[in-house]
């Protein structure tokens, strides 16, 4: 009787992705039920479960923990049976035959029903057998052992035992300005808390301080590369408008989302023609947050405040104005906030206020003169506090976060050139220019020179407005052009900037056009006065830094390779 039961034994279901619609579906559904991130790597043949160092790969009946030897002997069913039998593991009786006819003859010696499978290989060989066989009701062909929900649950229990993590904390940062600096601040704080952090910014993909790829990496493909890096246990992702429009987000839900601010930028592109359109796109980031997660929202920005109904999770408000009525109401409801009071940043939660750090102790704020970096610092504090990172680590990290090319490249980097200073900044929209110019004035320059340019994919009226701001703010202007014209004709952007600058009442004799930004900086540096500050709103930072590093007492021997141009 015992032998008879073994003969009729039906094999346990084994996970296979040969039919992804059937087999992978159960795994995917069970993973989603457990909130485990899922991605199909190659049409369902290979599935990734989880993120970072906790991720697991599974394909067919195998996961990444299977050794090659195990795979080899498991492929040979007769060998597998011998090995199992030697270990006293119950196995169904069986034997190998060359064809269906021989199998039917042998079946008379075995209790029905019987199961026919290829001895070594996959279901493709057995489908051939079915087509050539008389479909005897006694024979059950089994080309693919399919996964039921209970089997999927067992598989996931094995891959991710109880209390074992399967994902990493994800922080996603959106907004118009301040994204990169805020991303870098958060990433640095989390790293100092002992995590290995995958970070994406407009300057590249990083794992801690190691750059994996340079360039603008704020889209979902770059984010996935960070999330799927096998060393990371936290991810901080700068999430830009363009990537969301093209391909959505790289994750399903974040632990923390940050919305820095919203102002006019990229309007007229990708059918985003109004601030409402722009808000709808960027709001996706605060909508894709876990129920127990957090959204860090700028309470001083009316557009950001319009997202409060959509933003998921718990809300943490930031503000430079302690009398902001939205902030006050939020705090009175015992909710979390980060705000400026006198010369300090305070954190409040559950009705308890704590002075965290003096603003002039955060070097990125230039003694409080860079208002936008106060906002960025508060956003970073809110995000990291929401991740339960020690306030001491947050405070100590911000005290060492400077506006230099090592820590925060391209964001108000000040170079002391002796008698004059040069500031490199990536400001490329109206608000970016405005906040940078406010910071420049705090340096109290004897003369302020702006080397200005705007990406060609901005609207004419926005380019002209930037020219007007420059004309009002600078004593001297050099207009340069980006190498990437983005659909514009040569000097088209320069002409619009010139028109705007003249409306700003600057003397036309104090405006010149030098196409190459390095040559423009050379012109300004060679003619700099004592106490002057020169700012370059750059496209490519590295050539400018190289020029500044090589600038010496022999500067007067330098010759311009490009003369000013009339447009």
Buried (B, 14 or more C-beta within 10 A) or exposed (E): EEEEEBBBBEEEBBBBBBBBEEBBBBBBEBBEEEEBBBBBEEEBEBBBBBBBEBBBBBBBBBBEEEEEEEEEEBBBBEBBBEBEEEEEEEBBBBEEBEEBEEBBEBBEEBEEBBBBBBBBEBBEEBEEBBEEBEEBEEBEBBBBBBBEEEBBBBBBEEBBEEEEEBBBBBBBBBBBBBBBBBBBBBBBBBBBBEBBBBBBBBBBBBBBEEEBEEEBBBBBEBBBBBBBBEEBBBBBBBBBBBBBBEEEBBBEBBBBBBBBBBBBBBBBBBEBEEBEEBBEBBBBBBBBBBEEBBBBBBBBBEBBBBBBEEBBBBBBBBBBBBEBEBBBEBBEEEBBBBBBBEEBBBBBBEEEEEEBBBBEBBBBBBEBBBBBBBBBBBBBBBBBBBBEBEBEBBBEBBBEBBBBBEBBBBBBBBBEBEEBBBBBBBBBBBBBBBBBBBBBEEBEBEBBBBBBBBBBBBBEEBBBBBBBBBBBBBBBBBBBBBEEBEEBEEBBBBBBBBBBBBBBEBEEEBBBBBBBBBBBBBBBBBEBEEEBBBBBBBBEBEBBBEBBEEBEEEBEEBEEEBEBEEB
